[in-house]
Amino acid sequence: MTDAPPAARAPRRAALIFIFITVVIDVLAFGLIIPVLPRLIAEFRGGDTAYAAETYGVFATAWALMQFLFSPLLGALSDRWGRRPVILISCFGLGLDYVVMALAPTVGWLLVGRILSGITASSFSVSAAYVADITPPDKRAAGFGMLGAAFGLGFVVGPALGGLLGGIDPRLPFWAAAGLALVSALYGLLVLPESLPPEKRSAFSWQRANPVGALQLLRAYPGLTGLAFVNLLFQLARYVLPSVFVLYTGYRYGWNAETTGLTLTFTGVLNIAVEGGLVRRFVKRFGERISMYSGLSCGTVGFLWMALAPTAPWFWAGMPIFALMGLFNPGLQSLMTQRVAPTEQGRLQGANTSIVGIAGMVAPALFTGSFAFFIGRGSALHLPGAPFLLAASLTFAALIAVWRQTRDPAPVPAPQ
């Protein structure tokens, strides 16, 4: 496919820059509250850490459930009314949600804010549909890589800034997050163009704007169900990091909060380098299929390395290999967007985000349970790296599945 003329590329580049900035700001706002939310929960019970841990688990499950339920709805609404209004309303809603959390007088109100956050954060799927609208098929992997880099940048800066602000006042990060989200919404109100022209929009249907209806889309086109299953395995494996990373590294290597934070920052920097720079060149040179194979292979090796690394230096040495797992998701997203009609990109991204929600509801208990079992006194085998071995098994299964789905290199023409 030939490149668009410069006059056409300029608006597309400006729109991509806006989406990048919007996602960075939204993820930055989300990352700001990560270091302080458990602490704020504990303060409502006089500093009870056990209560905070249990309640934080409820919060995480509720957030993932909202993603599962509402991502298809926002995706379907964006297919009907366009991406711009859904993104802007979600950004304003996210800002108001953080205000609710900043003012929350009880844990119950804090949970209400978290539920609202899960609903409004579902707009990330609409941002992905926006990228699919404005990029040609042969450049979509680079566009999705840019979204991945935006996530990485937000998660590098957000928690660090949240920790600093939380040291002043545990509610201050919530106010900062609210301000960032509202600034993002105002910025978009002024400069964000619509990406989906009226002739490419589809009628809204409640039957399709729910998780079951959205997932049925995956059965409608050749190969989508198999790719969605691969995505589920991949998303399950990725949840090992937020589920047990802090517990595992503290238990096995004796890391304190500072070391853990610096390591996570290093992880984010590597992620930005891969998804923001390497993906575009790699996919252009080797294609989406090889990108997916390479990403899952490096993910499998990376998880095995984390599980078996005997010391902290060995653990750090494997992180560049693990970071190359970032080659997988942009290639997958690119292939999936090429297999549905332009009028269904929102539904597709809603279905994909619902898959992430399913993983978010299932994976934390899976990984924390395996970690607790293999370090417990009654375990016949002391294996603290068991969660990472499980994650490696999932990525290896995903590698086999994606090879079976894509071994025929002939492209599947997208419906018109």
N, C-alpha and C positions, 0 to 999 in steps of 0.2 A: 504494500500500500504506500502510495506516495504521500509525502508530508504535505500538510495544508500550507497555503501561501502565508507569508508573514502577516498580512492583514487579518487573517483568520486565527493565526496562532496567538497574537497578542491578547485578545480578550480571553482566550482559553487559558493562557498562562496567568493572567491577572486573577481569573476565577479560581484556579488551582492554588495560587498564593493565598487568596482569602480563606479557602477551605482549610489549608494548612494552618494558617494563623488561628482560625476558629477552633480547630481541633486541639491545637497546642494550648490555647487559653482554657478550653473546657477541661482538658486532662490536667492541666496545671491546677485549676480550681479543685478538681477531684483529688489530686495528690496532696494538696495543702492540708486536707483534713485527716489524711491517713495517720500521721503520728499522734494526733490529739483525740480522735474519736474514742478509742478505748479508755484513755485517761478521763475524758469527760463522763463517760458511762460510769466509771469507777467512783467518781466524785459524788454521784447521786446516791451511792451506797457507802459513803464514808471510806472510800479507798479500797473496797473489796475487790481484789484482783481476780479471784475465781468467778465472782459474779460478772465482772467485766468481760472475762473470756467467754463465758457461756452466752451472755447477751450479745456480744459482738458477733458470735456465730449466727445468732438469730438475724441480726442486721444483714449479714452477708447473704444469707439464704433469701431473705425478703428482697434484697436488691436484685439478686439473680432471677428470682421469680418474676419481678416486674419487667425485667429485660425480656424474659421468655414470653410474657403475655402481651406487652405493648409494642415491641419492635415490629411485629407484623402489621399492627394497626397504623403506626406512623408511616411504615413503608407503603401501605395501601393508600393512605391519605395523600402521600407525596406523589403517587402515580396518578391520582385524580386531580389534585389541585396544584401540583408543582412542588419542587424541593424547597424553594425559597421560603414560603410561609411556614412550612413545618419546621425548618431549621430555626427560623427567627423566633417563633412561638416557644420552641423548646429551650432556646437560649434564655429568653426572658423568664420562662418557668423555672429553669435551673437556678437563676439568680435569686428569685423569690424563695425557692426552696432552701437555699443556704441561709437566707434571712430567718426563716422559720427555725432552722437548726441552731442558729446563733442565739435566738431568743428562747429556745425550748426550756420550760421550767421543770419538766419531768422527762424520764426516759421514754415514756409513751409518746410525747411530742417529738422527741428526737427520732424515734422510730417512724413516726409519720413523715418527718422530713426525709428520712432515708428512703422510704417508699416512693415519695415524690421524686427523689433524685433518680431512682431506678427507672421511673417512667420517662422523665425528661431526658435522661442520658441515652435513651433509646434512639435519639436523633443521630447518633453516630452511624447507624445503618443508613440513614438518609444521606449523610455526607458521603458515604461510600457509593450510593446510587448516583449522587451528583458527579462524582469522579467518573463513573461509567458513562454518564450522559455526554460529558465534554471531551472524552479522550477516545481516539480510534482504538479498535481492538488490539492492534500491535503495540500500543503504548500504555495499555491499561495496567500491566504489571508494575511499570514504573510509577504510575499514579497511586496504586495501592501501596507500593513501597513507601511513597511519600507520606501516606496516612500512618503507616507503621512508624516512620521516623518521628512524626508529630506526637504520637503516643509516647514514644521513647523519650523525647525531649521534655514533655510534660511531666512524666514520672521521674525524670532525673532532677528537675528543678523543684517540682511541687513538694515532695516530702521534706527536702532539705529546708525550703523556705517555711513550710508548715511547722517544722521543729523549732526554728528560730522564733517565729511568731507565737507559737504555743508556749515557749518559755516565758513570754511576757504575760499572756493571758490565754487559757485554753479555748476561749471563744473567739479570739482574734482571727485565727485562720478562717473561720466560717465567714466572718465579715469580709475578709480579703477575697475569699472564693466568690462570695456574692458580687462584690464589686467587679471582679474579672469577668464573670459570666454576663453581667449586665453591660459592661463595656463591649464585650464580644457581640451581644445582641444589637447594640446601637451602631457598632461598626458595620455589621451586616445590613442593617436597615438602610444605611446610606450607600453602600457600594456593592452589595451582592446582587448579581443578575440572576434571572431565572435560567435554569439549564434545560428544562423539559418543555419544549414547545407544545401548544395545545393539540396539534395533530397527532402527537405521540402519547397523549394521556389516555387513561382507561377509566371506565366507569367504576365507581366505588361499590363494593359489595361486602356486607358484614360476613357473608359466608367465607370470603377469602381473607378478610382482615382479622383473623384470629390465628393462633398458633397451628391448629390442625389444618385450617384452610391454606395457610401459608406453606406448611410443609408438604401439602398435596401438590403444590407447584413443582416440587422437586421430582415428582413422579411423572410429570407431564412431558418432559423432554429427555431424549436419550442421554444416559450417563450421569444425569444430575443426582440421582439417588445415591449412586456409588460415590460420587465426589462429596456429597453431604455426609456420608458415613465416614469417609476419610477425615473430613473436617471435624466431626465429633470426636474421633480418636485423638486427633491433634490437640483439640481444645481441652480434652480431659487430661492429657499429658502435661500441658502447660500449667495447669492449676497446681502442680506439685510445688511450684515456687512460692506463690502466696500462701499456700496451705502449711508448709512445714519448713521453709527455708530458714527462718529465724530460729525455730526450735532445733533444727538439725545442726546448723553451724554452731549454735551455742553449746549444744550437748557434745558434739564430736570434736570441735576445735577450740571451744572456750571463748568464742568471739563475744565482745561486748557490743553495745548499741552503735558505737562509733565505727567499729570495724565492719559491722553488718551494713551500716549506711553507706560507707565508702565503697564496699563491694557492690551494692545495688546500684550506686552511681556509675561505677565502672561498667556494670552490665548494661545500663541505659546508654552509655556512650558508645559501646560496641554495637548495640542495637541500632542506634542512629546511623553509624557508619555503614552497616550492612543494608538496612532498608532505605536509607536516604541516599546512598551513593552506589553501593555495589549492585543492588538489584537491577537497576536500569541497564547497566552495562552487561551484566551476566545474562539477563533474559534476552537482550538484543543479540548476544553472541550465541547462546545455546538454546533459547526457547523456554517456554513455560514448563514443559515436561521435565527436562533436565534440571531446571531450577527446583521443582518440587522434589525430585529424587534426591538431589544434593542436600536440600534443606532437611529432609527427614533423616537422611543418613547421618548428617552432622548432629542433628538433635539426638539420635539414638546413641552415638558415640559420646556426646556431651553429657547426657544423663548417666550413662555408665561411668564416665569419668568422675562425676560428682558423687556417685554412690560408693566408689571404690577408692577415691583419693585419700591416702593415709594421713596427709598433713595439709595445712592451709596453703603453703606454696604450690603443692600439687593441685589443689582445688583451683587456685587462681590460674594455673598454667592451662587448664582445660577450658577456660571461659571463652577464649577466641574461637575455639572449635564449636562450642555450644552456640555462640552468637550467630554462626552461619545458618542455624535453623531458620533465621529470618528470611531466607531465600524461598521458603515454602509457601507462606500464605499469599504473597502477592501473585505468584504464579497460579495458585488455586483460584483466587478471586477472579483473575483475568479469564481463565478458562470457563468458569461458571457464568460470567456475564456474557460470554460469547454464545451461550447455549439457550438464552431466553430472549424474548422480544424486547425492543426498547420500551414498550409500555409496561413491562413487568420487572424492571430493574429494582424498583422500590420493594416490591413483594419478595424478590430474591434476597435482597440484603436484610429484609425483616426476618426471613426464614433462617438466614445464616446467623443473625444475632440471637434468634430463639435457640439455635443449637448451642451457642455460647452460654445462654442462660441455663440450658439443661446441664451442661458440663459444670456450671457454677453451683448448681444445686446438689450434684452427685459427688463431684471430685473431692471437696474438702474433707468430708467424712471418710472417704476411701483412703486418702493419703494420711490423714492424722491417725486414723484407726490402725493402718499398717505400721506406722511409726511407733505408736504406743505399744502394739503387740510385740514387735521385735526388739524393743528395749526393756520390756517388762520382765519382772523376776521369774515369771512362770514360763518364759519362752525358752524352748529347747535350743534355739539358734539366736545368738545376739547379733543383730544385723541392722544397725541404725540407718544404713543406706537403702533399706527395703523400698521406701516410697519412690526413690529415684530409679531403682531397678524396675519397679512397676511402670513408671513413666517411660523408661527405655523400651519396655515391652510394647507399650501402646504406640509409640512412634514407629517401632519396627513393624507392627501390624499395619499401621497406616501406610508405610512404605510398600509393603506387599500389596495392599488393597489398591493403592493409587497406580502401581505398576500394572495391575490387572485391568484397571479401568482405562488406562491411557496407552497401553502397549501398541495399539494401532495409531500411528501418528497422523492419520488422515483427519483433517479438521472437520468438526461438525458444524454445518452452516447454521447460523442463528436465524430464527424465524423473523419475518418482517411484520 
